[in-house]
Amino acid sequence: WVRTEIRKARTLTDKPFGVNVMMMSPHVKDIMEVLVQEKVAVVTTGAGNPAPYIPSLKEVGTIVIPVIPSVALAIRMERAGADAVVAEGTEAGGHIGELTTMALIPQVADAVSIPVIAAGGIGDFRGVLAAFALGAKGVQAGTIFLATKECPVHDNYKQMVVDAKDTSTVVTGRNSGAPVRVLKNLMATEYLQMSNTGASRDELEKLTLGSLRKAVLEGDVDRGSFMAGQISGLVKEVKTVKQVIEDLFNPIEAYKDTLGI
């Protein structure tokens, strides 16, 4: 499936594109082999340590950019040969660390010599400006692209992001060591109640089994896992990807000289 998607992308553009790999996937070894064989231009990774795979990716000219939640892991990734890191604050949706973006970015920027890309809580041009001011060379945004016309998630997912407030997300899985930020719904509330009353890992996994699919494909507002960041409260409408990118970067022109970007 991954190989098919890569080749499909190549029929649609002659520009470089990236592939994201979740290191927790049981198929990660096979996926990495495919990426090496296909000589993908850029690979980003999350939810784990990609160090064992970096040498083989670099051998075929792939740019490797891991997502990291701490200074220590950023340093390890630089030593392992990463070309840049995405420093992601706890404001982000999905799998998260504990440090906030405001605290994490400048510390990582001071600790490594490779470019730092800021992620977590970036929803408009003000967030981009803040990231540059903190020492980042670029930004990664996710939640704001959920509510785009081109995004293939269910319309219910998009509407939940649009309807969200600043307090609409919660973090599940902290007790199990795999914290995930999601929009509040019945499933997330049940998960937290069970977790706080001593439910076993198996019981919690049974509750969440298939929940991401229920959110993304089925739009099940009660039982789905709607991963989204704290910036959801800034999203007021469904836009095109072009509109989102223009809104992020066009206003920055006025600040380029001041920030030296």
Secondary structure, 3 states (H helix, E strand, C coil): CHHHHHHHHHHHCCCCCEEEEECCCCCHHHHHHHHHHHCCCEEEEECCCCHHHHHHHHHCCCEEEEEECCHHHHHHHHHHCCCCEEEECCCCCEECCCCCHHHHHHHHHHHCCCCEEEECCCCCHHHHHHHHHCCCCEEECCHHHHCECCCCCCHHHHHHHHHCCCCCEEEECCCCCCCEEEECCHHHHHHHHHHHCCCCHHHHHHHHCCHHHHHHHHCCCCCCCCECCHHHHHCCCCECHHHHHHHHHHHHHHHHHHHCC
